[in-house]
Amino acid sequence: MDPEYSLIGFGVIVVLYAVVGLLAAAGTLFIVRQNLGARGEQIFFGIFLVLIAAFYLAFVAYFENEAAWRAETAAVVVFTLVGAFGVRLPVALAVGYPLHAVWDLVHEIHALGLSVFEPGQLTATPLAYGVFCATFDLVIAAYAYQRRAEWEAAWVPRPQQEPQEPQLEPEPQSEPQPEPRSEQEATPPA
C-alpha cells in the first residue's frame, strides 16, 4: 500500500483520538462538577493523575516489556508525588497534567521511532493513545488552572461562630382591655 495512504490514515486516527480525548475530558468535568464540591474536585483530580500514570504499568505488563519497568515505574512515582501534592496544592495539578501530556506524547513519538530513548526503554501503547491522553490531560490542566483560586479557597478554614442560644422574643404586651360591664353597672342610678 502507498505510504501516503498510511499517513492519511494515521492523521484521521490522530484527529479522532483527539476528539475522543476532548469528549472524555468534557464528560469527566461535567460529572465531577455535578457531584463534588471544590475540595472533592481537587482530591479527585489529584488521585486521577496517579491512576492515569499507572496505566503505563498496565501497558508494560500487557506488552511484556521487562526493559520498560524501570522508566515507567519512575514516571509513576513522580506523578504519584505530583498527584499527592495536587490534592492540596492546585498548582501541582495545573503543572502535573501538562507534564503527563508530554509523557504521553513522548510515548507516541517513541512508537514512531523518533525517541531519545532506546528501543524498548518505554512501553508500547495502543496506536494514538498518547494523543487521546494528552488531549484529555491538557483540558484537565486548563480546568485546574481556571479553578485554582476556588480550590485554594475551599481549604481556608472559615471562622466558626459560637453556638448561640435561641433568644425568645418577648410576647407583645397588649393594653389591658376593660372588662365588660354588666347591665346594672352600665345604667346610672336614679
NORZI-V226606 format. One record per residue. N is the residue number from 1. SS is DSSP state (H for helix, E for strand, - for the rest). PHI is phi in whole degrees, -180 to 180 (NA if undefined). PSI is psi in whole degrees, 0 to 359 (999 if undefined). Layout:
N/SS/PHI/PSI
N/SS/PHI/PSI
This chain:
1/-/NA/149
2/-/-66/130
3/H/-58/334
4/H/-63/322
5/H/-67/322
6/H/-63/320
7/H/-66/318
8/H/-63/315
9/H/-61/317
10/H/-63/319
11/H/-60/318
12/H/-64/317
13/H/-62/317
14/H/-62/314
15/H/-63/316
16/H/-63/317
17/H/-66/325
18/H/-65/318
19/H/-65/318
20/H/-63/321
21/H/-63/320
22/H/-65/315
23/H/-66/321
24/H/-64/319
25/H/-66/317
26/H/-61/316
27/H/-64/318
28/H/-62/314
29/H/-64/320
30/H/-61/311
31/H/-66/315
32/H/-65/317
33/H/-65/325
34/H/-74/333
35/H/-114/347
36/-/-127/148
37/-/-81/185
38/H/-58/314
39/H/-62/314
40/H/-61/320
41/H/-60/311
42/H/-62/316
43/H/-63/316
44/H/-57/310
45/H/-70/333
46/H/-66/314
47/H/-68/321
48/H/-64/326
49/H/-61/320
50/H/-64/315
51/H/-65/317
52/H/-72/333
53/H/-70/320
54/H/-67/342
55/H/-55/326
56/H/-66/332
57/H/-69/325
58/H/-64/321
59/H/-65/320
60/H/-59/312
61/H/-65/316
62/H/-64/314
63/H/-85/1
64/-/51/51
65/-/-109/88
66/H/-62/330
67/H/-69/340
68/H/-88/350
69/H/-56/316
70/H/-63/307
71/H/-65/318
72/H/-69/322
73/H/-66/319
74/H/-61/318
75/H/-64/319
76/H/-64/321
77/H/-62/315
78/H/-62/312
79/H/-69/333
80/H/-66/317
81/H/-64/316
82/H/-63/316
83/H/-63/320
84/H/-64/317
85/H/-66/324
86/H/-64/339
87/-/-61/331
88/-/-118/338
89/-/-116/102
90/H/-57/329
91/H/-63/330
92/H/-63/323
93/H/-74/322
94/H/-65/336
95/H/-97/321
96/H/-65/319
97/H/-67/318
98/H/-65/325
99/H/-64/322
100/H/-67/325
101/H/-61/319
102/H/-63/317
103/H/-60/320
104/H/-61/314
105/H/-70/329
106/H/-60/318
107/H/-64/320
108/H/-65/316
109/H/-68/322
110/H/-60/321
111/H/-64/333
112/-/-86/359
113/-/83/19
114/-/-112/29
115/-/-98/157
116/-/-80/346
117/-/-82/149
118/-/-68/153
119/-/-55/132
120/-/90/348
121/-/-71/334
122/-/-113/154
123/-/-73/154
124/-/-74/155
125/-/-135/160
126/-/-60/152
127/-/-53/127
128/-/66/12
129/H/-60/320
130/H/-61/325
131/H/-68/314
132/H/-57/308
133/H/-68/321
134/H/-65/320
135/H/-62/312
136/H/-57/311
137/H/-60/318
138/H/-69/324
139/H/-66/315
140/H/-65/322
141/H/-62/317
142/H/-63/320
143/H/-65/316
144/H/-62/319
145/H/-64/317
146/H/-68/326
147/H/-94/0
148/H/-56/319
149/H/-66/319
150/H/-68/323
151/H/-67/318
152/H/-63/317
153/H/-64/330
154/H/-67/339
155/-/-94/351
156/-/-75/125
157/-/-65/137
158/-/-92/140
159/-/-64/133
160/-/-91/138
161/-/-88/141
162/-/-70/141
163/-/-63/134
164/-/-109/142
165/-/-72/140
166/-/-65/134
167/-/-96/126
168/-/-82/135
169/-/-77/136
170/-/-65/142
171/-/-69/140
172/-/-66/135
173/-/-84/124
174/-/-98/154
175/-/-67/141
176/-/-63/132
177/-/-87/137
178/-/-67/141
179/-/-71/144
180/-/-64/138
181/-/-92/150
182/-/-76/170
183/H/-66/327
184/H/-66/320
185/H/-74/332
186/H/-73/334
187/-/-95/132
188/-/-72/149
189/-/-66/150
190/-/-98/999
